[in-house]
Amino acid sequence: MAAKTSVFYLTERITLDTAYTEVSDTIDLGAYVDVADRQGILVHAVDFVVQGTKTDDNTVRALSDCYAGNADVMVQLTDLNRGSLVFADDRALVASGILNFGDSNNTSDMSQDLYPDNFGPTSAMGGRIVINDQIYVRGLSTLSTNATRDVNVTVRIKCSVITLSQKDVMAIALQSTAADN
């Protein structure tokens, strides 16, 4: 069906410091994706890592040092630029995550986000195929951080380059076009 390279990781970090202000960044896939050669990225799994930092020396800190109240950190990875966070039924959504931080009892959980970010062997090719030149990371925090503190979300994408059949490329292109509407 398709040839794959060895697994490698792509990473990107966004910094969230102002309440309800969406922050975004892109990961350039141009070196890996070539539609003319039927080449795309197979996303096997996506991890979101949330860490606090001290802004003056960029050292890692606990989230309890960053927030003075309860907060939610939301992050998404999409293969189309929607301009804002999307609903879970959006076809452009590759992965999503929510971290709930409870300042009063110093706890965190991610029970609200049940999206299957580990694609595994249940999908047809062992992952989510992306043939766009860029992939988009977008996040939001519901609470501003304390002075001299930031909250960072790093996305780690486990992927491989895949060579597809012409039929597979056409099907994915049509699906991506449909998702754009």
N, C-alpha and C positions, 0 to 999 in steps of 0.2 A: 504493500500500500504506500508506504512512505519511508524515506531514509532519514535518520536522525543523527545529529552530532552528539558528543558527550554533553552531559549536563553542566551548566555554568550559572552564575548568579548575576543579576543586575540589581543595583541598589540606588536609591535616591532618598534624600531627607528633606522634609519640610519643617518649618518652625512655626508654631502656633503660640501667639502671645496676647492677642486681642480677642475678646469675647465676640462670638458670632461673626467673625471676619474670615471668610473662606480664603485659604492659601492654596496655590497650585504650583505644580512644576511638571516638566515633561521629561521623559526618558527617550532619547533618540534611538530608534531601532534601525535606522537607515543602513548601518553596516551589516545587519543580519537579514533584512527583508529585501527580497528582489522578486517582485511579482512576475517579471518577464522570465525569470529562471525558475518560477514556481517555488520560491523559497520563502518561508515564514518562520515565526517563532512559536514554539509549542510551550505554553506555560503549564508547568507541572504543579506548582504550589506557590502561594503568596503568603508571606509573613509580614505583619505590621508590628514594629517594636516601638513602644512609647517610653521616652526617657526625659527626665528633667535635666536642665543644665543651668549653670551659673554663667551669666552673660559676660562678666568681665574676664574670665579665664577659660570659658567654654568647657568646664569640667562637668562630668555627669553628677547629677543630684537626684535625690528621691523626689517623686511627684508631690509628696507631702510638703516639701520645701518650696514648691512652685505655686501651689494653689492655697487660697485662704477660704475655701468652701468646697462644696460638692461641685463636680464638673463632669461633663461628658466630652470625650474626644472621639470624633467621627472621621473616618478616612476611607477613601475609595480609589480604586484603580480602574480606569476605563480606557477603551481603545478608540474612542471618539471624544473630542473636546465638547462637552455639553455646556460648559460655562458655569456650572454649579453642581452641587451634589445631586445624585439621581435616585429615583426609586428602584427598588430591588428587581422590578420587572423590566428594566431598561436593558435591551440587548447589548448595549455598549459596556455594561458593567462586567468587569473581569473579576474583581474581588472587592470586599468591603469589610470594615471592622468598626466596632464601637467599644470604647473602654469607658466604664462608669467608675469614677473615683469618688469615694466617700471620705471627705475630710474629717467628719466628726468621729468616725470609728477607724480611720486609716485603712480602708479596704478598697479593693478594686475588683471588678468583674466585667465580663463581656457577654453576659447572658442574653442581651437583646439582639445580637447579630448571629444568626444561624446560617448565614450564607455559606455554601460549601467552597471554601477557598483552597482546599486541598482536593484537586481534581481526580487524582488517582486512576485506577484501572476501570472505574465505572463509566467514564466517558469513552467515546468511540476510539480515540487515539491516545488515551492516557493524559489528556490535558485540554486546555483551551488554546486554539490556534489564533494567532494575530498576524495579519498581513499588512497592517498600517505601518507607516514610517515612524510613528510616535505613539507612546502610551502615556496616559495622563494620571498624575497623582493629585488628589484634592482632599483637603482636610479642614476641620473646623473644631474649635473648642467653645464650650458654652460659658466659660469663665475666663476673664483675663488673668494672666499670671502675675505673681508678686513682682515687685521691683527687683531688678537684677536677676530675674529668673525667666527661663523659657521652657516650653514643652516642645520636644522634637518627636516627630514620627518618621521612622525609617521604614521604607518598604523594601523587602528582599524578595526578589522574584527568581524562583528556581525554574530554569528554562533550557531549551535546546533549540538549535536551528533544525528545521525540518524541510525536506523536499517533498512536495505534494504532486499528485497527479493533476492533469489539466482540469478534470471534472471537479476535484476537490477545491482547486483554486477558484473556479467559477462559482461553486456553491457558497464558499466563504465570502467572496466578493458580493454576491447577491444578498447574502444575509447582512453584511456590513452596510450595503446600500439601503436595505430595508430598515436597519436600525437607525440610520441617519434621518429617516423621515418620521 
